Amino acid sequence: MRPFSVIPLLLFAWFLFAEPGGVQAQTQESVPAVTRTPGGALWRAAVVPGWGQIYNKQYLKLPFVYGARGGLLVAAITINDDYQLYRKAFLYKAFEEHVEAGLAEINPYCDEVSYYNRLANELGANSSRPICAQRDTFRRNRDLSYLGIGLVYALSVLDAYVSAHLLDFNVDENLAFRITPAPSGVRLRARIVIP
């Protein structure tokens, strides 16, 4: 692990576990009431994925946020490696077919012959068409993985924002519902009465 990759993790842990007042001990009277605003959760989640969930004190959602992002990132990297292999093999074989047909004098991708040989042993491909089809499949799946990473990011921001709105929602068992008529007598208004 590179030393510079540890620094963001240490800063993140410091923000997570640091006490609000620093080193000094605070009494109960001097601590102001902490209000969690939806805007604060939104911007925190937009800056660092999962920070909005930490801000809302919903720690159980963190493994899902990072698990989904990490899984899609690993899939995208793996699929991109396969895509690059098939892309280089296709370029070699396609230009080699042009050379064999007399359409070109030399193959500009002759350095990529090792990639083609590796795939030819696995697939037994004598043409560039199956390699091209598989290359396109890998490219589509890689792009869908990137799209999924963005979607998980957007959903985690939305989740933090909506959850911050619902933190102050009263779900006490002493709630009552009463319908009262409006002064004009035409419309009805509903209001929640807390006994």
Secondary structure as GFF3:
##gff-version 3
##sequence-region A 1 195
A	DSSP	alpha_helix	3	17	.	.	.	ID=ss1
A	DSSP	alpha_helix	38	47	.	.	.	ID=ss2
A	DSSP	alpha_helix	51	55	.	.	.	ID=ss3
A	DSSP	three_ten_helix	59	61	.	.	.	ID=ss4
A	DSSP	alpha_helix	62	101	.	.	.	ID=ss5
A	DSSP	three_ten_helix	110	112	.	.	.	ID=ss6
A	DSSP	alpha_helix	113	123	.	.	.	ID=ss7
A	DSSP	alpha_helix	129	166	.	.	.	ID=ss8
A	DSSP	beta_strand	176	181	.	.	.	ID=ss9
A	DSSP	beta_strand	188	193	.	.	.	ID=ss10
###
